Amino acid sequence: MSTQIPKQTEESTETETEAAEPASKGEERRAEKRRRAAERREQRQEEEAEKAAADESTVELKVFRYDPQVEGKQEPRFDTFHVPFTKGMTVLDALMYARDTYDSSLTFRHSCRQAVCGSDAMFVNGGQKLACKTQISELEEPVRVEPLPHAEVTKDLVVDMEHFYDQMEAVEPYFQTNEFPDGELEEQRQDRENREKIKMSTRCIWCGACMSSCNIAAGDNEYLGPAAINKAYRFAMDEREGEEMKQKRLEIIEQEHGVWRCQTQFSCTEVCPKDIPLTEHIQELKREAVKNNLKFW
């Protein structure tokens, strides 16, 4: 016995098939459209990335290198690094990028990055500067970075600061007095005029830039140097220490290798990152030393 499909059912099936076909083709067209749009987006992104890479500005650093403990690096040389430039970049920023990206053995001192610790004084484009304070945008390329002159190089940009610290200690850079207020709990007062007089001298951060720039210090290893003399000025001119201690400090700085060795070249004042009038302070101590030795009889 054969089974016959009703005519009505066949017509219904044909209608459903015809309706499904246009729906499938429409989906394909939409998928193709989405695919082409995605390709265009990827192409635009690639073009933008290529353009950004082409437009990216870099700064050329020539950095002094020296390592007495590694064979093959015992001869001083300069290495070149190309560092991507960003707005506000300092020499210290560029050095840190070069170290972290290209050569982890690159050695230099740094700490606070806010020009108050004095640890990153270097010789940048022929002048003593704080690396964290010096803007790359203000320098001519290539930016040449070297250790401080007139100091023994330990490694790369690091110099031995022991002699500098010895000279600073020689002037006893701390507050001393034999004169105290009458009241047991009364503080030692300082008037505003005296505070203004010594204010600039208190800003020294012991970076050594002034000592490095001084031709006298370069030729006379016993010369106290501008930083140490400025520190002596800071306390000698402080009224709270009293005349007895001031006399002692004047005896320290008026020695043969003290203030009289200064030839007033102003090189220390020019390189000081804290704008301390070092030469002016030295000259004032010279006047005090002269007055201290005047005798009337």
C-alpha positions as CSV (number, residue, x, y, z in Angstrom):
1,M,0.0,0.0,0.0
2,S,1.6,3.3,-1.1
3,T,1.4,6.5,0.9
4,Q,0.6,9.7,-0.9
5,I,1.7,13.1,0.3
6,P,-1.1,15.6,0.2
7,K,-0.7,18.3,-2.3
8,Q,-1.2,20.9,0.3
9,T,1.8,19.7,2.4
10,E,4.2,19.8,-0.6
11,E,3.2,23.4,-1.4
12,S,3.7,24.3,2.2
13,T,7.3,22.8,2.2
14,E,8.3,24.5,-1.0
15,T,7.2,27.9,0.4
16,E,9.2,27.4,3.6
17,T,12.4,26.6,1.7
18,E,12.0,29.6,-0.6
19,A,11.6,31.8,2.5
20,A,14.7,30.4,4.2
21,E,17.0,31.0,1.3
22,P,16.7,34.8,1.2
23,A,17.2,34.9,5.0
24,S,20.5,32.9,4.7
25,K,21.9,35.1,1.9
26,G,21.0,38.3,3.9
27,E,23.0,37.0,6.9
28,E,25.9,36.3,4.6
29,R,25.8,39.8,3.2
30,R,25.7,41.3,6.7
31,A,28.6,39.1,7.9
32,E,30.7,40.1,4.9
33,K,29.9,43.7,5.6
34,R,31.1,43.3,9.2
35,R,34.2,41.5,8.1
36,R,35.1,44.3,5.6
37,A,34.5,47.0,8.3
38,A,36.8,45.1,10.7
39,E,39.5,44.9,8.1
40,R,39.2,48.7,7.5
41,R,39.5,49.3,11.2
42,E,42.6,47.1,11.5
43,Q,44.1,48.9,8.5
44,R,43.5,52.3,10.0
45,Q,45.0,51.2,13.3
46,E,48.1,49.9,11.6
47,E,48.4,53.2,9.6
48,E,48.1,55.2,12.8
49,A,50.6,53.1,14.6
50,E,53.1,53.5,11.7
51,K,52.5,57.2,11.7
52,A,53.0,57.5,15.4
53,A,56.2,55.5,15.2
54,A,57.5,57.7,12.4
55,D,56.5,60.9,14.3
56,E,58.0,59.8,17.6
57,S,60.9,62.0,18.5
58,T,63.9,60.7,20.3
59,V,66.8,62.2,22.2
60,E,70.4,61.1,21.6
61,L,72.4,60.5,24.7
62,K,76.2,60.1,24.7
63,V,77.0,58.6,28.1
64,F,80.5,58.2,29.6
65,R,81.2,54.5,30.5
66,Y,84.0,53.1,32.6
67,D,84.2,50.0,34.8
68,P,87.7,49.2,36.2
69,Q,86.5,45.8,37.5
70,V,85.3,44.4,34.1
71,E,87.7,43.3,31.5
72,G,87.0,45.1,28.2
73,K,85.4,48.0,30.0
74,Q,88.5,49.4,31.7
75,E,89.1,51.9,28.9
76,P,86.9,55.0,29.1
77,R,84.4,55.3,26.2
78,F,81.1,56.8,25.3
79,D,78.0,54.8,24.6
80,T,75.1,56.2,22.5
81,F,71.5,55.7,23.5
82,H,68.4,56.9,21.6
83,V,65.6,57.5,24.1
84,P,62.0,58.4,23.2
85,F,61.4,62.0,24.2
86,T,58.4,62.9,26.4
87,K,57.3,66.3,27.6
88,G,59.0,67.3,30.8
89,M,61.8,64.7,30.5
90,T,64.9,65.3,32.5
91,V,68.4,64.0,32.0
92,L,67.8,61.6,34.9
93,D,64.6,60.3,33.3
94,A,66.5,59.7,30.0
95,L,69.3,57.9,31.9
96,M,66.9,55.7,33.8
97,Y,65.1,54.8,30.5
98,A,68.5,53.9,28.9
99,R,69.4,51.8,31.9
100,D,66.1,50.0,32.2
101,T,65.6,49.4,28.5
102,Y,69.1,49.0,26.9
103,D,71.8,48.4,29.5
104,S,71.2,47.5,33.1
105,S,74.9,47.9,33.9
106,L,74.7,51.7,33.4
107,T,75.6,53.2,36.8
108,F,74.8,56.5,38.3
109,R,73.6,58.0,41.6
110,H,70.1,59.3,42.2
111,S,67.6,59.4,45.0
112,C,64.9,62.0,45.6
113,R,64.4,63.2,42.0
114,Q,63.4,66.6,43.4
115,A,66.7,68.4,43.5
116,V,67.1,68.2,47.3
117,C,69.4,65.2,47.9
118,G,72.3,66.4,45.7
119,S,73.2,62.8,44.7
120,D,72.9,63.1,40.9
121,A,75.2,66.0,40.1
122,M,76.8,65.3,36.7
123,F,78.7,67.1,33.8
124,V,76.0,67.6,31.2
125,N,76.9,69.3,27.9
126,G,80.0,70.8,29.4
127,G,78.5,72.1,32.7
128,Q,77.9,70.9,36.2
129,K,74.1,70.2,36.6
130,L,71.7,68.2,38.6
131,A,70.4,65.5,36.3
132,C,66.9,65.4,37.9
133,K,66.5,69.2,37.5
134,T,67.9,69.6,33.9
135,Q,65.3,69.5,31.2
136,I,66.2,67.6,28.0
137,S,64.2,70.2,26.0
138,E,66.7,72.9,27.0
139,L,69.8,71.0,25.8
140,E,71.4,70.7,22.4
141,E,71.8,67.2,21.0
142,P,73.5,65.0,21.4
143,V,73.2,65.3,25.1
144,R,76.7,64.4,26.5
145,V,76.6,63.1,30.1
146,E,79.9,62.7,32.0
147,P,80.9,62.3,35.7
148,L,81.9,65.4,37.6
149,P,85.4,66.6,36.7
150,H,88.2,66.8,39.2
151,A,87.0,63.7,41.1
152,E,88.1,60.1,40.8
153,V,85.6,58.1,38.8
154,T,84.4,54.9,40.5
155,K,82.2,53.5,37.7
156,D,80.4,55.2,34.7
157,L,78.9,58.4,36.1
158,V,79.7,57.7,39.8
159,V,82.6,59.6,41.4
160,D,84.3,59.2,44.8
161,M,82.9,62.0,47.1
162,E,85.1,61.2,50.1
163,H,87.4,64.1,49.7
164,F,84.5,66.5,49.3
165,Y,82.9,65.2,52.5
166,D,86.3,65.6,54.3
167,Q,86.5,69.2,53.3
168,M,82.9,69.8,54.5
169,E,83.6,68.2,57.8
170,A,86.8,70.3,58.2
171,V,84.7,73.5,58.9
172,E,82.6,71.7,61.6
173,P,79.3,72.1,59.7
174,Y,77.0,72.0,62.7
175,F,75.6,74.5,65.2
176,Q,77.7,75.2,68.3
177,T,77.4,77.8,71.0
178,N,78.7,78.6,74.4
179,E,76.0,81.3,75.0
180,F,72.6,80.2,76.2
181,P,69.5,82.1,77.2
182,D,69.0,82.9,80.9
183,G,65.7,81.1,81.2
184,E,66.0,77.3,81.4
185,L,63.2,76.7,78.9
186,E,63.8,79.8,76.8
187,E,64.7,79.2,73.2
188,Q,67.6,80.8,71.3
189,R,66.2,83.6,69.3
190,Q,67.3,84.8,65.9
191,D,66.0,88.1,64.5
192,R,64.6,88.3,61.0
193,E,67.5,90.3,59.6
194,N,70.0,87.7,60.6
195,R,67.9,84.9,59.3
196,E,67.6,86.7,55.9
197,K,71.4,87.1,55.9
198,I,72.2,83.4,56.2
199,K,69.0,82.1,54.4
200,M,70.6,81.4,51.0
201,S,73.7,79.7,52.6
202,T,71.4,77.1,54.3
203,R,70.2,75.8,50.9
204,C,73.4,73.8,50.2
205,I,72.6,70.2,49.3
206,W,76.2,68.9,49.3
207,C,76.1,68.0,45.6
208,G,79.7,68.9,44.9
209,A,78.9,70.8,41.6
210,C,80.7,73.9,42.9
211,M,83.8,72.1,44.0
212,S,84.0,70.3,40.6
213,S,83.8,73.7,38.7
214,C,86.5,75.4,40.8
215,N,89.8,75.6,39.1
216,I,91.5,76.4,42.4
217,A,90.2,73.2,44.0
218,A,91.4,71.3,40.9
219,G,94.9,72.4,41.5
220,D,95.0,72.6,45.2
221,N,93.8,69.4,46.9
222,E,93.9,71.1,50.3
223,Y,91.7,74.0,49.4
224,L,88.5,73.9,51.5
225,G,86.4,74.7,48.4
226,P,83.3,76.9,47.9
227,A,80.8,74.4,49.5
228,A,82.8,74.1,52.7
229,I,83.4,77.8,53.0
230,N,79.7,78.5,52.4
231,K,78.9,76.1,55.2
232,A,81.3,78.0,57.5
233,Y,79.6,81.2,56.5
234,R,76.2,79.8,57.4
235,F,77.3,79.2,61.0
236,A,79.8,82.1,61.4
237,M,77.2,84.6,60.5
238,D,74.5,83.0,62.7
239,E,74.1,85.3,65.7
240,R,73.0,82.4,67.9
241,E,76.5,80.9,68.0
242,G,78.1,83.9,69.6
243,E,81.4,85.7,69.2
244,E,83.6,83.0,70.7
245,M,82.5,80.3,68.2
246,K,82.6,82.8,65.3
247,Q,86.2,83.5,66.2
248,K,87.0,79.8,66.0
249,R,85.4,79.5,62.6
250,L,87.2,82.5,61.2
251,E,90.5,80.8,62.3
252,I,89.5,77.7,60.3
253,I,88.7,79.6,57.1
254,E,91.5,82.2,57.1
255,Q,94.2,79.5,56.9
256,E,96.5,79.2,53.9
257,H,94.1,76.9,52.0
258,G,90.9,78.8,53.1
259,V,89.2,81.8,51.7
260,W,92.4,83.5,50.5
261,R,92.8,80.8,47.8
262,C,89.6,82.0,46.1
263,Q,90.3,84.0,43.0
264,T,86.8,85.2,42.5
265,Q,86.1,83.5,39.2
266,F,82.3,83.0,40.0
267,S,82.3,79.5,38.5
268,C,80.9,78.0,41.7
269,T,78.1,80.6,41.8
270,E,77.2,79.9,38.1
271,V,76.8,76.1,38.5
272,C,75.1,76.0,41.9
273,P,71.7,74.3,41.4
274,K,70.3,76.2,44.4
275,D,71.4,79.6,43.3
276,I,73.5,80.3,46.4
277,P,75.8,83.3,45.9
278,L,78.9,81.4,46.9
279,T,81.4,83.8,45.7
280,E,79.7,86.7,47.6
281,H,79.8,84.6,50.8
282,I,83.5,83.9,50.3
283,Q,84.3,87.6,49.8
284,E,82.3,88.5,52.9
285,L,84.2,86.0,55.0
286,K,87.5,87.6,53.6
287,R,86.3,91.0,55.0
288,E,85.4,89.4,58.3
289,A,88.9,87.8,58.5
290,V,90.5,91.2,57.8
291,K,88.5,92.9,60.4
292,N,89.3,90.1,62.9
293,N,93.0,90.7,62.4
294,L,93.0,94.5,62.6
295,K,94.8,95.8,65.7
296,F,94.5,99.3,67.0
297,W,97.3,100.5,69.3
